[in-house]
Amino acid sequence: MVLFIKDKLGKNDAIIAPSPQDATLWYYAKIYGIPDRYFARTKSFDHAFIITMPSSGQYRKSVIEEFGLTDVVDVDTMKLLTAITGLNIYEAAHK
């Protein structure tokens, strides 16, 4: 999943990953040279890569709400990029 996202990250993008996926993502991101700043809880980004795990009750809307991003994520631009081992990776623009 990290390698998939790494090639798509722009300078001002963010990775939104709820617990428990966040720890695994941070670990592999560090190994593959993705700076921690992509995981900062921020409302300032060009695009967000949103990770969900539906089998754990994590869906796009719930993850966006959990991170307090309801007013900044443009849900009309949100698209599913891929599903990898039960995790979904969405991309959305900032409003």
MDTraj code that builds the backbone (N, CA, C; nanometers):
import mdtraj as md
import numpy as np

residues = "MET VAL LEU PHE ILE LYS ASP LYS LEU GLY LYS ASN ASP ALA ILE ILE ALA PRO SER PRO GLN ASP ALA THR LEU TRP TYR TYR ALA LYS ILE TYR GLY ILE PRO ASP ARG TYR PHE ALA ARG THR LYS SER PHE ASP HIS ALA PHE ILE ILE THR MET PRO SER SER GLY GLN TYR ARG LYS SER VAL ILE GLU GLU PHE GLY LEU THR ASP VAL VAL ASP VAL ASP THR MET LYS LEU LEU THR ALA ILE THR GLY LEU ASN ILE TYR GLU ALA ALA HIS LYS".split()
xyz = np.array([
    [0.0822, -0.1176, 0.0000],
    [0.0000, 0.0000, 0.0000],
    [0.0877, 0.1254, 0.0000],
    [0.1933, 0.1256, 0.0788],
    [0.2834, 0.2409, 0.0848],
    [0.3490, 0.2648, -0.0512],
    [0.3913, 0.1592, -0.1159],
    [0.4540, 0.1756, -0.2473],
    [0.3541, 0.2278, -0.3498],
    [0.2306, 0.1867, -0.3398],
    [0.1267, 0.2359, -0.4295],
    [0.1064, 0.3865, -0.4100],
    [0.0975, 0.4297, -0.2854],
    [0.0748, 0.5706, -0.2545],
    [0.1981, 0.6550, -0.2856],
    [0.3156, 0.6022, -0.2572],
    [0.4400, 0.6784, -0.2721],
    [0.4531, 0.7415, -0.4105],
    [0.4216, 0.6682, -0.5132],
    [0.4358, 0.7176, -0.6503],
    [0.3315, 0.8224, -0.6875],
    [0.2294, 0.8378, -0.6059],
    [0.1212, 0.9307, -0.6366],
    [0.1265, 1.0584, -0.5523],
    [0.2071, 1.0587, -0.4465],
    [0.2124, 1.1723, -0.3546],
    [0.2700, 1.2970, -0.4190],
    [0.1979, 1.4063, -0.4032],
    [0.2488, 1.5358, -0.4428],
    [0.3061, 1.6060, -0.3210],
    [0.3733, 1.7156, -0.3430],
    [0.4410, 1.7888, -0.2357],
    [0.3463, 1.8293, -0.1225],
    [0.2233, 1.8664, -0.1552],
    [0.1288, 1.9168, -0.0547],
    [0.0134, 1.8207, -0.0287],
    [0.0382, 1.6922, -0.0389],
    [-0.0663, 1.5926, -0.0159],
    [-0.0624, 1.5406, 0.1273],
    [-0.1648, 1.4656, 0.1643],
    [-0.1746, 1.4094, 0.2986],
    [-0.2205, 1.2644, 0.2901],
    [-0.1774, 1.1855, 0.3872],
    [-0.2244, 1.0474, 0.4012],
    [-0.3088, 1.0422, 0.5280],
    [-0.4334, 1.0017, 0.5127],
    [-0.5274, 0.9946, 0.6235],
    [-0.5529, 0.8470, 0.6521],
    [-0.5005, 0.7995, 0.7635],
    [-0.5127, 0.6577, 0.7975],
    [-0.5496, 0.6433, 0.9445],
    [-0.6666, 0.5882, 0.9726],
    [-0.7072, 0.5690, 1.1115],
    [-0.6335, 0.4519, 1.1762],
    [-0.6418, 0.4472, 1.3054],
    [-0.5845, 0.3367, 1.3817],
    [-0.6675, 0.2112, 1.3540],
    [-0.6093, 0.0969, 1.3433],
    [-0.4696, 0.0593, 1.3661],
    [-0.3816, 0.0625, 1.2411],
    [-0.4368, 0.0962, 1.1245],
    [-0.3558, 0.0964, 1.0020],
    [-0.2454, 0.2012, 1.0054],
    [-0.2666, 0.3096, 1.0795],
    [-0.1707, 0.4194, 1.0780],
    [-0.0310, 0.3759, 1.1211],
    [-0.0205, 0.2911, 1.2228],
    [0.1117, 0.2486, 1.2714],
    [0.1875, 0.1699, 1.1648],
    [0.1209, 0.0792, 1.0990],
    [0.1851, 0.0006, 0.9935],
    [0.2257, 0.0897, 0.8771],
    [0.1383, 0.1807, 0.8394],
    [0.1699, 0.2728, 0.7305],
    [0.2893, 0.3613, 0.7649],
    [0.2925, 0.4157, 0.8870],
    [0.4058, 0.4998, 0.9288],
    [0.5358, 0.4209, 0.9217],
    [0.5319, 0.2975, 0.9700],
    [0.6520, 0.2129, 0.9712],
    [0.7067, 0.1938, 0.8291],
    [0.6217, 0.1493, 0.7392],
    [0.6676, 0.1239, 0.6025],
    [0.6973, 0.2532, 0.5274],
    [0.6277, 0.3592, 0.5593],
    [0.6571, 0.4881, 0.4971],
    [0.7988, 0.5325, 0.5326],
    [0.8376, 0.5126, 0.6566],
    [0.9724, 0.5488, 0.6998],
    [1.0758, 0.4642, 0.6245],
    [1.0490, 0.3355, 0.6101],
    [1.1407, 0.2461, 0.5380],
    [1.1567, 0.2909, 0.3923],
    [1.0486, 0.3343, 0.3302],
    [1.0525, 0.3708, 0.1885],
    [1.0695, 0.5209, 0.1644],
    [1.1064, 0.5941, 0.2676],
    [1.1447, 0.7339, 0.2508],
    [1.0320, 0.8346, 0.2367],
    [0.9134, 0.8009, 0.2842],
    [0.8033, 0.8977, 0.2832],
    [0.8101, 0.9771, 0.4129],
    [0.8269, 1.1082, 0.4053],
    [0.8391, 1.1909, 0.5262],
    [0.7143, 1.1872, 0.6144],
    [0.7354, 1.2020, 0.7447],
    [0.6264, 1.2024, 0.8428],
    [0.5242, 1.3118, 0.8169],
    [0.5660, 1.4200, 0.7516],
    [0.4749, 1.5330, 0.7304],
    [0.3494, 1.4938, 0.6521],
    [0.3574, 1.3878, 0.5745],
    [0.2392, 1.3429, 0.4997],
    [0.1302, 1.2877, 0.5921],
    [0.1704, 1.2494, 0.7145],
    [0.0755, 1.1930, 0.8106],
    [0.0278, 1.2945, 0.9133],
    [0.0735, 1.4196, 0.9035],
    [0.0352, 1.5225, 0.9999],
    [-0.1152, 1.5467, 0.9930],
    [-0.1764, 1.5615, 1.1085],
    [-0.3194, 1.5936, 1.1114],
    [-0.3351, 1.7396, 1.0744],
    [-0.3609, 1.7615, 0.9488],
    [-0.3682, 1.8970, 0.8951],
    [-0.4943, 1.9135, 0.8129],
    [-0.5342, 2.0367, 0.7975],
    [-0.6484, 2.0664, 0.7106],
    [-0.6005, 2.1365, 0.5843],
    [-0.4705, 2.1396, 0.5666],
    [-0.4112, 2.2052, 0.4509],
    [-0.3417, 2.1012, 0.3634],
    [-0.3986, 2.0743, 0.2477],
    [-0.3425, 1.9767, 0.1543],
    [-0.4035, 1.9994, 0.0177],
    [-0.3377, 1.9494, -0.0843],
    [-0.3951, 1.9543, -0.2189],
    [-0.4859, 1.8338, -0.2412],
    [-0.4304, 1.7157, -0.2129],
    [-0.5055, 1.5902, -0.2235],
    [-0.4828, 1.5085, -0.0973],
    [-0.5821, 1.4310, -0.0613],
    [-0.5691, 1.3409, 0.0524],
    [-0.5873, 1.1982, 0.0033],
    [-0.5026, 1.1105, 0.0536],
    [-0.5160, 0.9675, 0.0293],
    [-0.5752, 0.9095, 0.1570],
    [-0.6968, 0.8614, 0.1464],
    [-0.7738, 0.8181, 0.2625],
    [-0.7807, 0.6666, 0.2635],
    [-0.7334, 0.6093, 0.3739],
    [-0.7294, 0.4642, 0.3895],
    [-0.8478, 0.4207, 0.4751],
    [-0.9214, 0.3203, 0.4290],
    [-1.0327, 0.2664, 0.5072],
    [-1.0217, 0.1148, 0.5154],
    [-1.0814, 0.0607, 0.6205],
    [-1.0897, -0.0850, 0.6365],
    [-1.2360, -0.1182, 0.6663],
    [-1.3153, -0.1421, 0.5615],
    [-1.4583, -0.1667, 0.5797],
    [-1.4904, -0.2808, 0.6771],
    [-1.4091, -0.3838, 0.6813],
    [-1.4371, -0.4966, 0.7715],
    [-1.4281, -0.4558, 0.9184],
    [-1.3650, -0.3407, 0.9462],
    [-1.3562, -0.2879, 1.0829],
    [-1.4531, -0.1714, 1.1038],
    [-1.5443, -0.1523, 1.0096],
    [-1.6416, -0.0446, 1.0210],
    [-1.5874, 0.0915, 0.9812],
    [-1.4747, 0.0930, 0.9127],
    [-1.4162, 0.2193, 0.8666],
    [-1.4574, 0.2418, 0.7210],
    [-1.5301, 0.3498, 0.7012],
    [-1.5746, 0.3871, 0.5682],
    [-1.5301, 0.5304, 0.5404],
    [-1.5398, 0.5717, 0.4164],
    [-1.4922, 0.7052, 0.3782],
    [-1.5446, 0.8135, 0.4712],
    [-1.6734, 0.8171, 0.4890],
    [-1.7356, 0.9231, 0.5697],
    [-1.6879, 0.9181, 0.7143],
    [-1.6814, 0.7992, 0.7728],
    [-1.6414, 0.7894, 0.9134],
    [-1.4961, 0.8295, 0.9352],
    [-1.4094, 0.7973, 0.8406],
    [-1.2686, 0.8347, 0.8525],
    [-1.2533, 0.9857, 0.8380],
    [-1.3231, 1.0448, 0.7420],
    [-1.3179, 1.1897, 0.7229],
    [-1.3683, 1.2608, 0.8483],
    [-1.4766, 1.2115, 0.9064],
    [-1.5307, 1.2712, 1.0288],
    [-1.4339, 1.2543, 1.1455],
    [-1.3743, 1.1359, 1.1594],
    [-1.2806, 1.1092, 1.2688],
    [-1.1637, 1.2074, 1.2673],
    [-1.1182, 1.2443, 1.1496],
    [-1.0050, 1.3355, 1.1364],
    [-1.0486, 1.4829, 1.1334],
    [-1.1775, 1.5097, 1.1460],
    [-1.2272, 1.6463, 1.1469],
    [-1.2126, 1.7169, 1.0130],
    [-1.2286, 1.6411, 0.9051],
    [-1.2055, 1.6955, 0.7713],
    [-1.3320, 1.7106, 0.6878],
    [-1.4464, 1.7011, 0.7509],
    [-1.5730, 1.7077, 0.6778],
    [-1.5847, 1.8350, 0.5945],
    [-1.5362, 1.9463, 0.6462],
    [-1.5493, 2.0741, 0.5763],
    [-1.4385, 2.1006, 0.4749],
    [-1.3363, 2.0146, 0.4697],
    [-1.2242, 2.0431, 0.3795],
    [-1.2024, 1.9385, 0.2704],
    [-1.2553, 1.8189, 0.2866],
    [-1.2417, 1.7157, 0.1835],
    [-1.3569, 1.7296, 0.0840],
    [-1.3234, 1.7406, -0.0416],
    [-1.4238, 1.7508, -0.1477],
    [-1.4699, 1.6094, -0.1845],
    [-1.5785, 1.5660, -0.1215],
    [-1.6258, 1.4289, -0.1431],
    [-1.6699, 1.4038, -0.2871],
    [-1.7029, 1.5104, -0.3604],
    [-1.7416, 1.4938, -0.5002],
    [-1.6241, 1.4485, -0.5873],
    [-1.5024, 1.4748, -0.5424],
    [-1.3843, 1.4332, -0.6189],
    [-1.3282, 1.2995, -0.5701],
    [-1.3837, 1.2460, -0.4623],
    [-1.3301, 1.1241, -0.4033],
    [-1.3506, 1.0048, -0.4955],
    [-1.2399, 0.9307, -0.5167],
    [-1.2497, 0.8110, -0.6004],
    [-1.1662, 0.6995, -0.5384],
    [-1.2142, 0.5790, -0.5551],
    [-1.1414, 0.4615, -0.5093],
    [-1.0280, 0.4342, -0.6066],
    [-0.9052, 0.4345, -0.5544],
    [-0.7896, 0.4075, -0.6393],
    [-0.7595, 0.2585, -0.6468],
    [-0.7669, 0.1916, -0.5313],
    [-0.7383, 0.0479, -0.5284],
    [-0.7840, -0.0110, -0.3956],
    [-0.7953, -0.1417, -0.3942],
    [-0.8225, -0.2172, -0.2717],
    [-0.7100, -0.3187, -0.2574],
    [-0.6462, -0.3178, -0.1411],
    [-0.5328, -0.4065, -0.1158],
    [-0.5547, -0.4758, 0.0178],
    [-0.5643, -0.6063, 0.0171],
    [-0.5807, -0.6895, 0.1372],
    [-0.6798, -0.6322, 0.2381],
    [-0.7991, -0.6015, 0.1913],
    [-0.9048, -0.5545, 0.2799],
    [-0.9032, -0.4059, 0.3101],
    [-0.8056, -0.3342, 0.2576],
    [-0.7981, -0.1897, 0.2774],
    [-0.8310, -0.1189, 0.1463],
    [-0.9035, -0.0107, 0.1564],
    [-0.9352, 0.0695, 0.0390],
    [-0.8547, 0.1983, 0.0436],
    [-0.8046, 0.2405, -0.0701],
    [-0.7324, 0.3665, -0.0801],
    [-0.8120, 0.4583, -0.1720],
    [-0.8560, 0.5705, -0.1144],
    [-0.9299, 0.6714, -0.1889],
    [-0.8415, 0.7947, -0.2063],
    [-0.8702, 0.8702, -0.3091],
    [-0.8055, 1.0000, -0.3284],
    [-0.9156, 1.1043, -0.3376],
    [-0.8935, 1.2176, -0.2716],
    [-0.9887, 1.3290, -0.2769],
    [-0.9125, 1.4599, -0.2749],
    [-0.9699, 1.5601, -0.3381],
    [-0.9108, 1.6944, -0.3396],
    [-0.9598, 1.7746, -0.2192],
    [-0.8882, 1.8809, -0.1906],
    [-0.9280, 1.9779, -0.0893],
    [-1.0396, 2.0628, -0.1497],
    [-1.1338, 2.1070, -0.0676],
    [-1.2435, 2.1946, -0.1173],
    [-1.1882, 2.3288, -0.1559],
])
top = md.Topology()
chain = top.add_chain()
for i, resn in enumerate(residues, 1):
    res = top.add_residue(resn, chain, resSeq=i)
    for name in ("N", "CA", "C"):
        top.add_atom(name, md.element.get_by_symbol(name[0]), res)
traj = md.Trajectory(xyz[None], top)
